Amino acid sequence: METESVQIQVTMPGTNAPRMIRIDFSVPEALYQEALELAEAEGWKPAELHRIFWEKGFAVHAEGSNKRLVNKHLRERIKKQLEK
């Protein structure tokens, strides 16, 4: 039995905002449909939906990255103090 590969291309909607960069990326169709339903319920335009995902997703990633970096520095500092 063969499985057919399906790829639907949806790009970030156009916007008249200055200095924006257009980015294409792939997400599972079920997730995308759920996001569109949420956007409709919240009254978001498609461009707003994409920006929210980028901003929120990046904020969560940056927060985790910063925590790892701080923890790494703390561990190194403790290790140096114990070696003295």
C-alpha positions in Angstrom: 0.0 0.0 0.0 1.4 3.4 -1.0 0.9 6.6 0.8 0.5 9.8 -1.2 2.5 12.8 -0.1 0.4 15.9 0.0 1.9 19.4 0.5 -0.2 22.5 0.5 1.6 25.8 0.2 0.3 28.7 2.3 2.4 31.8 2.7 2.2 34.7 5.1 -0.4 37.1 3.9 0.7 40.4 2.4 0.9 43.4 4.6 1.6 47.1 4.2 3.7 47.3 7.3 7.2 48.7 6.8 10.4 46.7 6.9 8.8 43.3 7.0 10.5 40.1 5.8 8.4 37.5 4.0 9.0 33.9 5.3 7.5 30.6 4.1 7.4 27.6 6.5 5.5 24.4 6.9 3.2 23.2 9.6 0.9 20.2 10.0 -2.5 20.9 8.3 -4.5 20.0 11.4 -2.5 22.6 13.4 -3.0 25.2 10.7 -6.7 24.6 10.5 -7.0 24.9 14.3 -5.0 28.2 14.2 -7.4 29.6 11.5 -10.4 28.7 13.6 -8.9 30.4 16.6 -8.0 33.5 14.5 -11.6 33.7 13.2 -12.9 33.4 16.8 -10.6 36.1 18.0 -11.2 38.3 15.1 -7.6 38.3 13.9 -6.6 39.0 10.3 -4.3 36.3 8.8 -1.2 38.5 8.9 -1.9 39.1 12.7 -2.1 35.4 13.2 1.3 34.8 11.7 2.9 37.7 13.6 1.5 36.4 16.9 2.9 32.9 16.3 6.3 34.3 15.5 6.4 36.7 18.4 5.0 34.3 21.0 7.1 31.4 19.8 10.2 33.4 19.7 9.6 34.9 23.1 9.2 31.4 24.6 12.3 30.1 22.8 14.4 33.2 23.9 13.2 32.8 27.5 14.2 29.1 27.6 17.6 30.0 26.0 18.3 32.7 28.5 17.4 30.4 31.4 19.8 27.7 30.1 22.6 30.3 29.7 22.1 31.7 33.2 22.0 28.2 34.7 25.2 27.3 32.8 27.0 30.4 34.1 25.8 29.6 37.7 27.0 26.0 37.4 30.4 27.2 36.1 30.7 29.8 38.9 29.9 27.2 41.6 32.3 24.7 40.0 35.1 27.3 40.1 34.3 28.2 43.8 34.5 24.5 44.7 37.8 24.0 43.0 39.4 26.8 45.1 
